[in-house]
Amino acid sequence: MKEDIIYNLKQVHQRIEDTCRLSNRNPSDVQLLLATKTVPADKIRIAIEAGETLIGENKMQELRDKDSGLKNLNIERHFIGHLQTNKVKDVLKYVSCIQSLDRLSLAEELNKQLLKEERCIDVFFQVNTSFEESKFGLAPNEVVSFIREVKKYKTLNIKGLMTIGLLDVEKEKMRPSLQLLRKIREEIYDAQIEGITHLKLSMGMSQDLELAIAEGSNMVRVGTSIFGNRFLGKEIWNENIAE
């Protein structure tokens, strides 16, 4: 198991480096986030001890259950799943960034709890660039106005945009949803919102990370290519077909 994970990490980093070279980008501009939904702490620990420092979880329960197994590690945790407002207080115990901010009620609840704790947190806005009803996220035409609303909450450090692009067997069908997130960032810059500069793009997973990097991604969220498909009873969870 250890050898497989370390080998897979090297392969993923090579994919990132190769794509950056072809896209005339610096590999240091693209961060690897380990998508660890359903991955047990012992497997995550192998990757962290091999040099990785960033993981993303989708569920509050998994953050809590894995916490003891990841103690004393140099690790940063992001929340990348849909966040219910009644789970905000618990999630904030474990993470430094919320990548799935997609509605004002969630921003308000985050701000309320963070004020109590006298702290701030980084946030990415999740955008539904594939226009699929099955996915969460802001509509693309709502993002600029949403940023103006969220900017009033000083506890929320706006760091970037996140999307789960369209996943398809035909690569070129996936590209437009990734291109759109980059275009939305340009629209934000054109709006000249005070204090909003250098936004990161979190997009790309095992199946589409090359396309995402070519379209400007600064962070790819990879799980399956590192840890393999995960078994959930009779089902298999694969990040390429599930959020």
Disulfide bonds with the S-S distance in Angstrom:
none
